[in-house]
Every structure is written in C-alpha cells, then in structure tokens.
C-alpha cells in the first residue's frame, strides 16, 4: 500500500513540472505578439559630382630642345593655365620630373633652377623666342631648384573659368662649374589642380 502511494505522488510531481516548463515557453512567445503603428515619408535628392579639370595652352611650340646651355643661360616659355572644370580648386601646384638623374637636376644650388611668373595679361614676345615681357606687372610665384615643387598660391585658375598667364624659366646659375659640362636633363613640367575642401551643402 505504501509503495503504491509513493509511485502516485512521484507521477504527480512530474506532471506539474512539465506543465511549468510549457507555461514558461508560452509566456516568452507571447512577448512578440504586440502590434505597432508605422508611418513614412521621403524626399528626393539628386547629387552630381563635380569635375576637376585644368588645361594648358602654349602660345609657342613646346616641348623645347636647347643645346649648348652654359652658366648664365635662361630658357623662358609662356603657358596659359585655365580651370575648364565645373569645380573650384583648393590648390594648383607645379612640379618637375627628370627622365634620368644628372648633376643638372641633383645639385640644388649649382644645378638647373626653375622660376614661375604670372602676368595679368598675355605675355608679349620680344626679339628672341626666349624673351618675354609682361605689360601689366609680373609676379613671381616661386623659384628654386628645378625639381622643387612650386605652390601657385591664390591664382585665377582656382576658380571655375579662371585663367592665368604664366611663364616658366629654366636657368643654369653662373656658379655651375666644369662638372656640369656635357650633361643632359629631360624635364617634364606638370601643373596639378587639387579639388577644394569638402563643405556642408
């Protein structure tokens, strides 16, 4: 008799325990059954990226090949720089690269020197191909060793449609000695326009 009572009591506890687990599972599932109201609206936006572009024109033929350069010689050529893009620029720089290294480009003091000038009007050619004058008052934008970059500063070509009448000069200082004889430098001058800084629009 006592054995039967014990078995019944054990079965009852198992049933109650199972019901408790099922009840807990149902309670958790019920947490995600609530409804919610939503609404939405939209705005159409079109973004067109800007185009950064600068163009270089040459009143006289370039490239230039010059032979027999000696200390004190100067080669000058005018170029016209135009911002023909649709975006203002943050900076314009001039840099020179050499196809091969030589003492003409590696010696910053006695080697070739580069000078860049600006004129408010087009440059006027003088009696020789390397003689150019500015009728409106020239401004030196930078000078130094030929491979040193030059920042043009606040030039017109920073603005869309802006035009700059420039003239670059390459010279060999009078301090150049016999170590510079018979040397060659093939140079490429590059003007680089950089976009303005991004702003809140």
Secondary structure, DSSP 8 states (H G I E B T S, - for coil): -HHHHHHHHHHHHHHHHHHHHHHHHHHHHGGG---------------------EEEE-SS--S----S--TT-EEEEEEEEEE-SSS-EEEEEEEEEESS--HHHH-TTTSEEEEEEEESS--EE-SSTT-EE-TT--EEEEEEETTS-EE--S-GGGSTT-EEEEEEEEEE-TT--GGGTT----EEEEEEEEE------
